[in-house]
C-alpha cells in the first residue's frame, strides 16, 4: 500500500470526523429530541444527553488525532496498531447498529433524509476502510 495515499486518506477521514461532528449538532433539532425526551425521567434524559455528548467528543477526538497524528497512526507501533484497529471496529460496529438494531419505522421520510442516511453510512464505511487499511499497513500485512 502506498503510504502517501494512506496519509491522505487518514487526513480526509480526520476532516470527515470534524464535519460529522458539526453536522451532528443538527441532529437533536432535526429529530426533535427535546420534544421526544420530555416523557423520560430527568435522570434518563440527562444520561441520554451525556451519552450523546460522549459520542460527539469521541468522534471529534478521532478527527483531531487523525489530523494531528497522521504519521504516528502509521508508525507501526503498538499504539498505532491499537488505535487504528479500535477506530475501525468502532465504525464497523456503528454500521451494524444502523442496519441490525435501529428501528427506523418512525424515521423521517423523504429524499433529503434518505440522502442524509446514505451519506452517513458511506462516511462510516469510509472510516472503517481507512483505519482498517492503516491497521493492516501497521502490521505490514499490505
N, CA, C and O atoms as CSV, one atom per row, in Angstrom:
chain,resi,resn,atom,element,x,y,z
A,1,UNK,N,N,0.850,-1.186,0.000
A,1,UNK,CA,C,0.000,0.000,0.000
A,1,UNK,C,C,0.887,1.238,0.000
A,1,UNK,O,O,1.866,1.307,0.743
A,2,UNK,N,N,0.555,2.180,-0.805
A,2,UNK,CA,C,1.286,3.436,-0.892
A,2,UNK,C,C,1.037,4.248,0.379
A,2,UNK,O,O,-0.099,4.629,0.660
A,3,UNK,N,N,2.085,4.509,1.137
A,3,UNK,CA,C,1.943,5.209,2.422
A,3,UNK,C,C,1.471,6.646,2.229
A,3,UNK,O,O,0.757,7.174,3.082
A,4,UNK,N,N,1.851,7.285,1.134
A,4,UNK,CA,C,1.397,8.654,0.887
A,4,UNK,C,C,-0.112,8.700,0.662
A,4,UNK,O,O,-0.791,9.601,1.154
A,5,UNK,N,N,-0.627,7.739,-0.073
A,5,UNK,CA,C,-2.073,7.650,-0.274
A,5,UNK,C,C,-2.774,7.402,1.054
A,5,UNK,O,O,-3.816,7.998,1.327
A,6,UNK,N,N,-2.214,6.535,1.873
A,6,UNK,CA,C,-2.804,6.231,3.176
A,6,UNK,C,C,-2.812,7.470,4.071
A,6,UNK,O,O,-3.774,7.704,4.802
A,7,UNK,N,N,-1.753,8.254,4.014
A,7,UNK,CA,C,-1.710,9.523,4.780
A,7,UNK,C,C,-2.845,10.448,4.340
A,7,UNK,O,O,-3.533,11.043,5.170
A,8,UNK,N,N,-3.027,10.558,3.038
A,8,UNK,CA,C,-4.098,11.413,2.506
A,8,UNK,C,C,-5.458,10.905,2.958
A,8,UNK,O,O,-6.319,11.694,3.348
A,9,UNK,N,N,-5.658,9.592,2.907
A,9,UNK,CA,C,-6.937,9.008,3.338
A,9,UNK,C,C,-7.192,9.281,4.818
A,9,UNK,O,O,-8.319,9.585,5.206
A,10,UNK,N,N,-6.158,9.173,5.642
A,10,UNK,CA,C,-6.320,9.455,7.072
A,10,UNK,C,C,-6.644,10.934,7.296
A,10,UNK,O,O,-7.486,11.266,8.130
A,11,UNK,N,N,-5.983,11.812,6.561
A,11,UNK,CA,C,-6.295,13.243,6.670
A,11,UNK,C,C,-7.743,13.517,6.248
A,11,UNK,O,O,-8.448,14.289,6.897
A,12,UNK,N,N,-8.178,12.881,5.161
A,12,UNK,CA,C,-9.574,13.038,4.729
A,12,UNK,C,C,-10.538,12.484,5.775
A,12,UNK,O,O,-11.594,13.066,6.024
A,13,UNK,N,N,-10.172,11.364,6.382
A,13,UNK,CA,C,-11.013,10.793,7.446
A,13,UNK,C,C,-11.061,11.743,8.641
A,13,UNK,O,O,-12.108,11.899,9.269
A,14,UNK,N,N,-9.932,12.376,8.954
A,14,UNK,CA,C,-9.911,13.349,10.045
A,14,UNK,C,C,-10.852,14.508,9.765
A,14,UNK,O,O,-11.614,14.925,10.637
A,15,UNK,N,N,-10.797,15.023,8.549
A,15,UNK,CA,C,-11.715,16.099,8.151
A,15,UNK,C,C,-13.155,15.596,8.209
A,15,UNK,O,O,-14.052,16.307,8.663
A,16,UNK,N,N,-13.366,14.364,7.745
A,16,UNK,CA,C,-14.702,13.767,7.777
A,16,UNK,C,C,-15.255,13.678,9.191
A,16,UNK,O,O,-16.443,13.911,9.413
A,17,UNK,N,N,-14.389,13.340,10.155
A,17,UNK,CA,C,-14.836,13.273,11.548
A,17,UNK,C,C,-15.268,14.645,12.059
A,17,UNK,O,O,-16.276,14.764,12.756
A,18,UNK,N,N,-14.512,15.669,11.716
A,18,UNK,CA,C,-14.864,17.021,12.155
A,18,UNK,C,C,-16.169,17.462,11.508
A,18,UNK,O,O,-17.034,18.028,12.176
A,19,UNK,N,N,-16.317,17.205,10.210
A,19,UNK,CA,C,-17.562,17.548,9.509
A,19,UNK,C,C,-18.733,16.789,10.122
A,19,UNK,O,O,-19.812,17.353,10.306
A,20,UNK,N,N,-18.525,15.516,10.438
A,20,UNK,CA,C,-19.566,14.713,11.079
A,20,UNK,C,C,-19.996,15.346,12.397
A,20,UNK,O,O,-21.188,15.403,12.699
A,21,UNK,N,N,-19.041,15.816,13.174
A,21,UNK,CA,C,-19.361,16.442,14.464
A,21,UNK,C,C,-20.169,17.721,14.276
A,21,UNK,O,O,-21.131,17.965,15.003
A,22,UNK,N,N,-19.783,18.522,13.313
A,22,UNK,CA,C,-20.529,19.754,13.050
A,22,UNK,C,C,-21.957,19.396,12.621
A,22,UNK,O,O,-22.923,19.980,13.111
A,23,UNK,N,N,-22.078,18.437,11.709
A,23,UNK,CA,C,-23.396,18.001,11.264
A,23,UNK,C,C,-24.222,17.379,12.384
A,23,UNK,O,O,-25.445,17.515,12.414
A,24,UNK,N,N,-23.553,16.704,13.291
A,24,UNK,CA,C,-24.245,16.052,14.409
A,24,UNK,C,C,-24.930,17.056,15.324
A,24,UNK,O,O,-25.884,16.711,16.020
A,25,UNK,N,N,-24.456,18.282,15.327
A,25,UNK,CA,C,-25.080,19.309,16.150
A,25,UNK,C,C,-26.498,19.629,15.669
A,25,UNK,O,O,-27.292,20.196,16.419
A,26,UNK,N,N,-26.818,19.269,14.427
A,26,UNK,CA,C,-28.156,19.497,13.878
A,26,UNK,C,C,-29.135,18.370,14.218
A,26,UNK,O,O,-30.350,18.565,14.180
A,27,UNK,N,N,-28.606,17.208,14.546
A,27,UNK,CA,C,-29.450,16.019,14.762
A,27,UNK,C,C,-30.520,16.235,15.836
A,27,UNK,O,O,-31.674,15.880,15.596
A,28,UNK,N,N,-30.201,16.796,17.001
A,28,UNK,CA,C,-31.252,16.975,18.009
A,28,UNK,C,C,-32.443,17.786,17.505
A,28,UNK,O,O,-33.589,17.476,17.831
A,29,UNK,N,N,-32.178,18.819,16.716
A,29,UNK,CA,C,-33.274,19.624,16.191
A,29,UNK,C,C,-34.049,18.872,15.108
A,29,UNK,O,O,-35.280,18.862,15.113
A,30,UNK,N,N,-33.326,18.249,14.188
A,30,UNK,CA,C,-33.968,17.542,13.076
A,30,UNK,C,C,-34.844,16.400,13.592
A,30,UNK,O,O,-35.947,16.182,13.091
A,31,UNK,N,N,-34.352,15.682,14.585
A,31,UNK,CA,C,-35.106,14.541,15.127
A,31,UNK,C,C,-35.956,14.918,16.342
A,31,UNK,O,O,-36.541,14.047,16.986
A,32,UNK,N,N,-36.023,16.198,16.651
A,32,UNK,CA,C,-36.884,16.724,17.723
A,32,UNK,C,C,-36.637,16.030,19.061
A,32,UNK,O,O,-37.572,15.574,19.718
A,33,UNK,N,N,-35.364,15.958,19.453
A,33,UNK,CA,C,-35.012,15.262,20.685
A,33,UNK,C,C,-35.691,15.869,21.902
A,33,UNK,O,O,-36.215,15.134,22.738
A,34,UNK,N,N,-35.694,17.199,22.023
A,34,UNK,CA,C,-36.274,17.827,23.224
A,34,UNK,C,C,-37.733,17.410,23.400
A,34,UNK,O,O,-38.160,17.064,24.501
A,35,UNK,N,N,-38.479,17.446,22.324
A,35,UNK,CA,C,-39.897,17.072,22.387
A,35,UNK,C,C,-40.058,15.606,22.777
A,35,UNK,O,O,-40.878,15.281,23.636
A,36,UNK,N,N,-39.294,14.730,22.162
A,36,UNK,CA,C,-39.449,13.302,22.402
A,36,UNK,C,C,-38.878,12.865,23.748
A,36,UNK,O,O,-39.334,11.878,24.324
A,37,UNK,N,N,-37.897,13.586,24.242
A,37,UNK,CA,C,-37.261,13.191,25.501
A,37,UNK,C,C,-37.974,13.744,26.732
A,37,UNK,O,O,-37.642,13.368,27.857
A,38,UNK,N,N,-38.944,14.629,26.534
A,38,UNK,CA,C,-39.685,15.199,27.666
A,38,UNK,C,C,-40.358,14.128,28.516
A,38,UNK,O,O,-40.478,14.281,29.731
A,39,UNK,N,N,-40.793,13.055,27.883
A,39,UNK,CA,C,-41.516,12.000,28.593
A,39,UNK,C,C,-40.609,11.184,29.517
A,39,UNK,O,O,-41.094,10.486,30.406
A,40,UNK,N,N,-39.299,11.273,29.307
A,40,UNK,CA,C,-38.369,10.498,30.137
A,40,UNK,C,C,-38.186,11.136,31.510
A,40,UNK,O,O,-38.350,12.343,31.689
A,41,UNK,N,N,-37.844,10.289,32.464
A,41,UNK,CA,C,-37.471,10.795,33.781
A,41,UNK,C,C,-36.216,11.642,33.626
A,41,UNK,O,O,-35.408,11.384,32.734
A,42,UNK,N,N,-36.037,12.652,34.480
A,42,UNK,CA,C,-34.861,13.530,34.338
A,42,UNK,C,C,-33.534,12.774,34.265
A,42,UNK,O,O,-32.684,13.111,33.440
A,43,UNK,N,N,-33.340,11.767,35.107
A,43,UNK,CA,C,-32.075,11.041,35.089
A,43,UNK,C,C,-31.832,10.367,33.742
A,43,UNK,O,O,-30.720,10.428,33.218
A,44,UNK,N,N,-32.848,9.729,33.177
A,44,UNK,CA,C,-32.694,9.074,31.878
A,44,UNK,C,C,-32.434,10.098,30.776
A,44,UNK,O,O,-31.618,9.864,29.885
A,45,UNK,N,N,-33.128,11.229,30.841
A,45,UNK,CA,C,-32.912,12.288,29.853
A,45,UNK,C,C,-31.478,12.820,29.955
A,45,UNK,O,O,-30.819,13.036,28.938
A,46,UNK,N,N,-31.003,13.027,31.179
A,46,UNK,CA,C,-29.636,13.504,31.386
A,46,UNK,C,C,-28.615,12.473,30.895
A,46,UNK,O,O,-27.603,12.833,30.293
A,47,UNK,N,N,-28.884,11.204,31.152
A,47,UNK,CA,C,-27.973,10.156,30.680
A,47,UNK,C,C,-27.935,10.134,29.147
A,47,UNK,O,O,-26.866,9.989,28.553
A,48,UNK,N,N,-29.084,10.276,28.520
A,48,UNK,CA,C,-29.143,10.291,27.062
A,48,UNK,C,C,-28.270,11.411,26.508
A,48,UNK,O,O,-27.457,11.175,25.615
A,49,UNK,N,N,-28.429,12.637,27.031
A,49,UNK,CA,C,-27.639,13.778,26.563
A,49,UNK,C,C,-26.160,13.574,26.855
A,49,UNK,O,O,-25.306,13.963,26.058
A,50,UNK,N,N,-25.855,12.963,27.999
A,50,UNK,CA,C,-24.455,12.698,28.349
A,50,UNK,C,C,-23.840,11.712,27.369
A,50,UNK,O,O,-22.730,11.938,26.888
A,51,UNK,N,N,-24.532,10.633,27.065
A,51,UNK,CA,C,-24.006,9.648,26.106
A,51,UNK,C,C,-23.846,10.277,24.727
A,51,UNK,O,O,-22.860,10.015,24.038
A,52,UNK,N,N,-24.799,11.100,24.321
A,52,UNK,CA,C,-24.692,11.772,23.020
A,52,UNK,C,C,-23.456,12.677,22.996
A,52,UNK,O,O,-22.745,12.743,21.993
A,53,UNK,N,N,-23.211,13.367,24.100
A,53,UNK,CA,C,-22.035,14.248,24.174
A,53,UNK,C,C,-20.744,13.436,24.135
A,53,UNK,O,O,-19.784,13.832,23.474
A,54,UNK,N,N,-20.714,12.301,24.840
A,54,UNK,CA,C,-19.524,11.442,24.803
A,54,UNK,C,C,-19.233,10.972,23.384
A,54,UNK,O,O,-18.081,10.991,22.952
A,55,UNK,N,N,-20.245,10.556,22.664
A,55,UNK,CA,C,-20.059,10.095,21.287
A,55,UNK,C,C,-19.528,11.239,20.423
A,55,UNK,O,O,-18.623,11.042,19.613
A,56,UNK,N,N,-20.089,12.425,20.597
A,56,UNK,CA,C,-19.639,13.582,19.833
A,56,UNK,C,C,-18.166,13.881,20.119
A,56,UNK,O,O,-17.392,14.135,19.196
A,57,UNK,N,N,-17.782,13.850,21.387
A,57,UNK,CA,C,-16.394,14.143,21.762
A,57,UNK,C,C,-15.446,13.062,21.233
A,57,UNK,O,O,-14.354,13.375,20.759
A,58,UNK,N,N,-15.853,11.807,21.312
A,58,UNK,CA,C,-15.012,10.726,20.792
A,58,UNK,C,C,-14.794,10.904,19.288
A,58,UNK,O,O,-13.666,10.795,18.807
A,59,UNK,N,N,-15.860,11.174,18.554
A,59,UNK,CA,C,-15.738,11.369,17.111
A,59,UNK,C,C,-14.851,12.573,16.800
A,59,UNK,O,O,-14.041,12.525,15.874
A,60,UNK,N,N,-15.000,13.654,17.571
A,60,UNK,CA,C,-14.164,14.831,17.380
A,60,UNK,C,C,-12.696,14.492,17.646
A,60,UNK,O,O,-11.811,14.921,16.905
A,61,UNK,N,N,-12.446,13.729,18.693
A,61,UNK,CA,C,-11.067,13.332,19.019
A,61,UNK,C,C,-10.473,12.436,17.934
A,61,UNK,O,O,-9.284,12.548,17.634
A,62,UNK,N,N,-11.269,11.557,17.344
A,62,UNK,CA,C,-10.786,10.762,16.209
A,62,UNK,C,C,-10.307,11.701,15.097
A,62,UNK,O,O,-9.273,11.462,14.474
A,63,UNK,N,N,-11.066,12.765,14.859
A,63,UNK,CA,C,-10.685,13.722,13.833
A,63,UNK,C,C,-9.389,14.437,14.174
A,63,UNK,O,O,-8.509,14.569,13.324
A,64,UNK,N,N,-9.266,14.899,15.410
A,64,UNK,CA,C,-8.058,15.618,15.830
A,64,UNK,C,C,-6.834,14.696,15.774
A,64,UNK,O,O,-5.780,15.089,15.274
A,65,UNK,N,N,-6.979,13.474,16.286
A,65,UNK,CA,C,-5.861,12.520,16.252
A,65,UNK,C,C,-5.452,12.228,14.817
A,65,UNK,O,O,-4.263,12.126,14.514
A,66,UNK,N,N,-6.429,12.096,13.939
A,66,UNK,CA,C,-6.132,11.793,12.533
A,66,UNK,C,C,-5.441,12.961,11.839
A,66,UNK,O,O,-4.526,12.757,11.041
A,67,UNK,N,N,-5.868,14.169,12.135
A,67,UNK,CA,C,-5.272,15.343,11.502
A,67,UNK,C,C,-3.892,15.674,12.079
A,67,UNK,O,O,-2.963,15.995,11.338
A,68,UNK,N,N,-3.771,15.593,13.392
A,68,UNK,CA,C,-2.513,15.992,14.036
A,68,UNK,C,C,-1.507,14.842,14.139
A,68,UNK,O,O,-0.304,15.074,14.256
A,69,UNK,N,N,-2.004,13.610,14.096
A,69,UNK,CA,C,-1.118,12.470,14.312
A,69,UNK,C,C,-1.081,11.480,13.172
A,69,UNK,O,O,-0.898,10.281,13.387
A,70,UNK,N,N,-1.254,11.976,11.955
A,70,UNK,CA,C,-1.287,11.090,10.783
A,70,UNK,C,C,-0.063,10.186,10.722
A,70,UNK,O,O,-0.195,8.974,10.554
A,71,UNK,N,N,1.118,10.761,10.855
A,71,UNK,CA,C,2.346,9.961,10.767
A,71,UNK,C,C,2.435,8.946,11.906
A,71,UNK,O,O,2.860,7.808,11.705
A,72,UNK,N,N,2.032,9.368,13.094
A,72,UNK,CA,C,2.068,8.452,14.235
A,72,UNK,C,C,1.099,7.285,14.056
A,72,UNK,O,O,1.374,6.170,14.501
A,73,UNK,N,N,-0.036,7.546,13.404
A,73,UNK,CA,C,-1.002,6.470,13.157
A,73,UNK,C,C,-0.476,5.439,12.165
A,73,UNK,O,O,-1.041,4.353,12.036
A,74,UNK,N,N,0.594,5.773,11.473
A,74,UNK,CA,C,1.190,4.856,10.501
A,74,UNK,C,C,2.598,4.433,10.912
A,74,UNK,O,O,3.383,3.986,10.076
A,75,UNK,N,N,2.913,4.573,12.190
A,75,UNK,CA,C,4.275,4.303,12.664
A,75,UNK,C,C,4.577,2.827,12.878
A,75,UNK,O,O,5.741,2.453,13.022
A,76,UNK,N,N,3.559,1.991,12.901
A,76,UNK,CA,C,3.766,0.565,13.147
A,76,UNK,C,C,3.909,0.223,14.618
A,76,UNK,O,O,4.134,-0.936,14.967
A,77,UNK,N,N,3.781,1.215,15.480
A,77,UNK,CA,C,3.901,0.969,16.919
A,77,UNK,C,C,2.671,0.224,17.439
A,77,UNK,O,O,1.644,0.136,16.766
A,78,UNK,N,N,2.804,-0.305,18.643
A,78,UNK,CA,C,1.667,-0.978,19.279
A,78,UNK,C,C,0.485,-0.018,19.401
A,78,UNK,O,O,-0.659,-0.398,19.151
A,79,UNK,N,N,0.767,1.221,19.784
A,79,UNK,CA,C,-0.298,2.201,19.946
A,79,UNK,C,C,-0.968,2.519,18.604
A,79,UNK,O,O,-2.192,2.634,18.540
A,80,UNK,N,N,-0.182,2.662,17.537
A,80,UNK,CA,C,-0.747,2.909,16.212
A,80,UNK,C,C,-1.639,1.749,15.776
A,80,UNK,O,O,-2.733,1.961,15.251
A,81,UNK,N,N,-1.173,0.538,15.994
A,81,UNK,CA,C,-1.977,-0.647,15.658
A,81,UNK,C,C,-3.273,-0.663,16.467
A,81,UNK,O,O,-4.350,-0.930,15.935
A,82,UNK,N,N,-3.149,-0.374,17.754
A,82,UNK,CA,C,-4.312,-0.419,18.650
A,82,UNK,C,C,-5.345,0.632,18.276
A,82,UNK,O,O,-6.537,0.336,18.193
A,83,UNK,N,N,-4.893,1.848,18.053
A,83,UNK,CA,C,-5.837,2.931,17.759
A,83,UNK,C,C,-6.502,2.732,16.404
A,83,UNK,O,O,-7.713,2.917,16.279
A,84,UNK,N,N,-5.736,2.359,15.393
A,84,UNK,CA,C,-6.343,2.167,14.075
A,84,UNK,C,C,-7.326,0.998,14.087
A,84,UNK,O,O,-8.373,1.064,13.443
A,85,UNK,N,N,-6.999,-0.067,14.809
A,85,UNK,CA,C,-7.944,-1.183,14.914
A,85,UNK,C,C,-9.185,-0.760,15.686
A,85,UNK,O,O,-10.305,-1.083,15.293
A,86,UNK,N,N,-8.986,-0.035,16.784
A,86,UNK,CA,C,-10.120,0.424,17.591
A,86,UNK,C,C,-11.069,1.294,16.769
A,86,UNK,O,O,-12.281,1.078,16.782
A,87,UNK,N,N,-10.514,2.281,16.051
A,87,UNK,CA,C,-11.375,3.176,15.270
A,87,UNK,C,C,-12.111,2.402,14.180
A,87,UNK,O,O,-13.286,2.663,13.920
A,88,UNK,N,N,-11.439,1.468,13.552
A,88,UNK,CA,C,-12.076,0.657,12.519
A,88,UNK,C,C,-13.228,-0.177,13.091
A,88,UNK,O,O,-14.312,-0.231,12.510
A,89,UNK,N,N,-12.988,-0.814,14.214
A,89,UNK,CA,C,-14.037,-1.627,14.853
A,89,UNK,C,C,-15.189,-0.743,15.324
A,89,UNK,O,O,-16.356,-1.118,15.204
A,90,UNK,N,N,-14.859,0.423,15.856
A,90,UNK,CA,C,-15.873,1.384,16.313
A,90,UNK,C,C,-16.848,1.696,15.177
A,90,UNK,O,O,-18.063,1.649,15.366
A,91,UNK,N,N,-16.308,2.015,13.995
A,91,UNK,CA,C,-17.179,2.375,12.876
A,91,UNK,C,C,-17.866,1.173,12.262
A,91,UNK,O,O,-19.010,1.281,11.820
A,92,UNK,N,N,-17.200,0.029,12.224
A,92,UNK,CA,C,-17.851,-1.181,11.732
A,92,UNK,C,C,-19.036,-1.540,12.618
A,92,UNK,O,O,-20.092,-1.940,12.128
A,93,UNK,N,N,-18.854,-1.396,13.912
A,93,UNK,CA,C,-19.949,-1.644,14.856
A,93,UNK,C,C,-21.094,-0.672,14.615
A,93,UNK,O,O,-22.262,-1.058,14.668
A,94,UNK,N,N,-20.765,0.580,14.350
A,94,UNK,CA,C,-21.803,1.594,14.105
A,94,UNK,C,C,-22.601,1.254,12.855
A,94,UNK,O,O,-23.811,1.479,12.815
A,95,UNK,N,N,-21.945,0.719,11.840
A,95,UNK,CA,C,-22.667,0.289,10.632
A,95,UNK,C,C,-23.622,-0.850,10.984
A,95,UNK,O,O,-24.777,-0.849,10.557
A,96,UNK,N,N,-23.144,-1.814,11.755
A,96,UNK,CA,C,-24.007,-2.919,12.181
A,96,UNK,C,C,-25.218,-2.429,12.956
A,96,UNK,O,O,-26.332,-2.908,12.741
A,97,UNK,N,N,-25.006,-1.480,13.851
A,97,UNK,CA,C,-26.111,-0.908,14.631
A,97,UNK,C,C,-27.121,-0.252,13.699
A,97,UNK,O,O,-28.329,-0.387,13.894
A,98,UNK,N,N,-26.634,0.451,12.699
A,98,UNK,CA,C,-27.504,1.142,11.749
A,98,UNK,C,C,-28.480,0.176,11.074
A,98,UNK,O,O,-29.661,0.482,10.914
A,99,UNK,N,N,-27.965,-0.998,10.681
A,99,UNK,CA,C,-28.789,-1.912,9.902
A,99,UNK,C,C,-29.474,-3.013,10.700
A,99,UNK,O,O,-30.519,-3.519,10.293
A,100,UNK,N,N,-28.891,-3.384,11.833
A,100,UNK,CA,C,-29.430,-4.535,12.560
A,100,UNK,C,C,-30.072,-4.200,13.902
A,100,UNK,O,O,-30.685,-5.068,14.524
A,101,UNK,N,N,-29.943,-2.968,14.353
A,101,UNK,CA,C,-30.515,-2.632,15.649
A,101,UNK,C,C,-31.527,-1.498,15.569
A,101,UNK,O,O,-32.619,-1.611,16.125
A,102,UNK,N,N,-31.187,-0.409,14.892
A,102,UNK,CA,C,-32.077,0.751,14.846
A,102,UNK,C,C,-33.411,0.384,14.201
A,102,UNK,O,O,-33.457,-0.221,13.130
A,103,UNK,N,N,-34.486,0.762,14.874
A,103,UNK,CA,C,-35.828,0.634,14.308
A,103,UNK,C,C,-36.133,1.962,13.609
A,103,UNK,O,O,-36.420,2.965,14.262
A,104,UNK,N,N,-36.069,1.955,12.307
A,104,UNK,CA,C,-36.261,3.185,11.548
A,104,UNK,C,C,-37.707,3.353,11.078
A,104,UNK,O,O,-37.978,4.123,10.157
A,105,UNK,N,N,-38.627,2.637,11.709
A,105,UNK,CA,C,-40.035,2.716,11.325
A,105,UNK,C,C,-40.543,4.146,11.356
A,105,UNK,O,O,-41.245,4.571,10.438
A,106,UNK,N,N,-40.202,4.897,12.394
A,106,UNK,CA,C,-40.690,6.268,12.542
A,106,UNK,C,C,-39.638,7.311,12.156
A,106,UNK,O,O,-39.761,8.485,12.505
A,107,UNK,N,N,-38.623,6.880,11.446
A,107,UNK,CA,C,-37.597,7.828,10.990
A,107,UNK,C,C,-38.216,8.805,10.003
A,107,UNK,O,O,-39.159,8.461,9.291
A,108,UNK,N,N,-37.692,10.010,9.961
A,108,UNK,CA,C,-38.221,10.972,8.983
A,108,UNK,C,C,-38.163,10.406,7.569
A,108,UNK,O,O,-37.238,9.679,7.208
A,109,UNK,N,N,-39.159,10.753,6.792
A,109,UNK,CA,C,-39.261,10.270,5.410
A,109,UNK,C,C,-38.886,11.386,4.438
A,109,UNK,O,O,-38.888,12.564,4.798
A,110,UNK,N,N,-38.573,11.010,3.235
A,110,UNK,CA,C,-38.296,11.987,2.191
A,110,UNK,C,C,-36.893,11.832,1.651
A,110,UNK,O,O,-36.028,11.195,2.252
A,111,UNK,N,N,-36.703,12.437,0.499
A,111,UNK,CA,C,-35.433,12.298,-0.217
A,111,UNK,C,C,-34.262,12.855,0.578
A,111,UNK,O,O,-33.180,12.267,0.584
A,112,UNK,N,N,-34.469,13.985,1.247
A,112,UNK,CA,C,-33.365,14.600,1.981
A,112,UNK,C,C,-32.890,13.708,3.127
A,112,UNK,O,O,-31.690,13.627,3.392
A,113,UNK,N,N,-33.814,13.046,3.801
A,113,UNK,CA,C,-33.444,12.158,4.900
A,113,UNK,C,C,-32.785,10.887,4.381
A,113,UNK,O,O,-31.823,10.397,4.974
A,114,UNK,N,N,-33.295,10.354,3.280
A,114,UNK,CA,C,-32.686,9.174,2.663
A,114,UNK,C,C,-31.282,9.493,2.188
A,114,UNK,O,O,-30.360,8.700,2.378
A,115,UNK,N,N,-31.120,10.647,1.572
A,115,UNK,CA,C,-29.800,11.083,1.120
A,115,UNK,C,C,-28.854,11.259,2.312
A,115,UNK,O,O,-27.692,10.856,2.259
A,116,UNK,N,N,-29.365,11.861,3.378
A,116,UNK,CA,C,-28.552,12.056,4.588
A,116,UNK,C,C,-28.109,10.742,5.200
A,116,UNK,O,O,-26.943,10.588,5.564
A,117,UNK,N,N,-29.023,9.798,5.316
A,117,UNK,CA,C,-28.677,8.497,5.881
A,117,UNK,C,C,-27.667,7.773,4.993
A,117,UNK,O,O,-26.715,7.174,5.493
A,118,UNK,N,N,-27.872,7.827,3.690
A,118,UNK,CA,C,-26.940,7.186,2.760
A,118,UNK,C,C,-25.550,7.802,2.869
A,118,UNK,O,O,-24.550,7.084,2.882
A,119,UNK,N,N,-25.485,9.128,2.947
A,119,UNK,CA,C,-24.198,9.814,3.090
A,119,UNK,C,C,-23.511,9.409,4.395
A,119,UNK,O,O,-22.303,9.173,4.417
A,120,UNK,N,N,-24.277,9.328,5.474
A,120,UNK,CA,C,-23.691,8.917,6.760
A,120,UNK,C,C,-23.139,7.506,6.693
A,120,UNK,O,O,-22.019,7.254,7.139
A,121,UNK,N,N,-23.907,6.593,6.144
A,121,UNK,CA,C,-23.449,5.202,6.060
A,121,UNK,C,C,-22.197,5.111,5.194
A,121,UNK,O,O,-21.257,4.395,5.541
A,122,UNK,N,N,-22.174,5.820,4.085
A,122,UNK,CA,C,-20.977,5.819,3.229
A,122,UNK,C,C,-19.772,6.403,3.973
A,122,UNK,O,O,-18.650,5.923,3.817
A,123,UNK,N,N,-20.010,7.430,4.775
A,123,UNK,CA,C,-18.927,8.005,5.576
A,123,UNK,C,C,-18.426,6.989,6.600
A,123,UNK,O,O,-17.220,6.859,6.808
A,124,UNK,N,N,-19.342,6.275,7.235
A,124,UNK,CA,C,-18.952,5.252,8.213
A,124,UNK,C,C,-18.152,4.127,7.542
A,124,UNK,O,O,-17.188,3.619,8.114
A,125,UNK,N,N,-18.556,3.746,6.337
A,125,UNK,CA,C,-17.830,2.717,5.579
A,125,UNK,C,C,-16.432,3.227,5.233
A,125,UNK,O,O,-15.452,2.491,5.340
A,126,UNK,N,N,-16.348,4.486,4.821
A,126,UNK,CA,C,-15.047,5.094,4.514
A,126,UNK,C,C,-14.140,5.067,5.746
A,126,UNK,O,O,-12.980,4.663,5.656
A,127,UNK,N,N,-14.666,5.494,6.887
A,127,UNK,CA,C,-13.872,5.478,8.123
A,127,UNK,C,C,-13.389,4.057,8.438
A,127,UNK,O,O,-12.216,3.844,8.744
A,128,UNK,N,N,-14.296,3.105,8.359
A,128,UNK,CA,C,-13.944,1.713,8.646
A,128,UNK,C,C,-12.811,1.250,7.744
A,128,UNK,O,O,-11.834,0.668,8.215
A,129,UNK,N,N,-12.941,1.506,6.456
A,129,UNK,CA,C,-11.946,1.051,5.483
A,129,UNK,C,C,-10.596,1.729,5.690
A,129,UNK,O,O,-9.561,1.064,5.651
A,130,UNK,N,N,-10.592,3.035,5.908
A,130,UNK,CA,C,-9.333,3.772,6.058
A,130,UNK,C,C,-8.545,3.263,7.262
A,130,UNK,O,O,-7.351,2.982,7.155
A,131,UNK,N,N,-9.210,3.147,8.399
A,131,UNK,CA,C,-8.478,2.747,9.603
A,131,UNK,C,C,-8.126,1.261,9.582
A,131,UNK,O,O,-7.133,0.850,10.182
A,132,UNK,N,N,-8.934,0.455,8.897
A,132,UNK,CA,C,-8.573,-0.953,8.726
A,132,UNK,C,C,-7.334,-1.063,7.828
A,132,UNK,O,O,-6.429,-1.849,8.109
A,133,UNK,N,N,-7.300,-0.280,6.757
A,133,UNK,CA,C,-6.105,-0.267,5.901
A,133,UNK,C,C,-4.879,0.190,6.690
A,133,UNK,O,O,-3.793,-0.367,6.528
A,134,UNK,N,N,-5.047,1.191,7.536
A,134,UNK,CA,C,-3.930,1.666,8.356
A,134,UNK,C,C,-3.472,0.578,9.323
A,134,UNK,O,O,-2.274,0.392,9.536
A,135,UNK,N,N,-4.428,-0.136,9.903
A,135,UNK,CA,C,-4.081,-1.247,10.802
A,135,UNK,C,C,-3.300,-2.316,10.048
A,135,UNK,O,O,-2.275,-2.796,10.531
A,136,UNK,N,N,-3.779,-2.686,8.871
A,136,UNK,CA,C,-3.090,-3.695,8.068
A,136,UNK,C,C,-1.695,-3.216,7.670
A,136,UNK,O,O,-0.742,-3.995,7.683
A,137,UNK,N,N,-1.574,-1.942,7.320
A,137,UNK,CA,C,-0.274,-1.365,6.978
A,137,UNK,C,C,0.654,-1.415,8.192
A,137,UNK,O,O,1.821,-1.784,8.064
A,138,UNK,N,N,0.153,-1.051,9.349
A,138,UNK,CA,C,0.958,-1.063,10.572
A,138,UNK,C,C,1.487,-2.450,10.918
A,138,UNK,O,O,2.529,-2.586,11.560
A,139,UNK,N,N,0.770,-3.459,10.494
A,139,UNK,CA,C,1.201,-4.837,10.749
A,139,UNK,C,C,1.989,-5.422,9.573
A,139,UNK,O,O,2.349,-6.600,9.575
A,140,UNK,N,N,2.247,-4.585,8.581
A,140,UNK,CA,C,2.968,-4.996,7.369
A,140,UNK,C,C,2.251,-6.143,6.648
A,140,UNK,O,O,2.887,-7.008,6.045
A,141,UNK,N,N,0.914,-6.134,6.722
A,141,UNK,CA,C,0.140,-7.150,6.032
A,141,UNK,C,C,-0.275,-6.692,4.644
A,141,UNK,O,O,-0.746,-7.493,3.837
A,142,UNK,N,N,-0.102,-5.408,4.366
A,142,UNK,CA,C,-0.359,-4.893,2.999
A,142,UNK,C,C,0.780,-3.955,2.626
A,142,UNK,O,O,0.788,-3.399,1.528
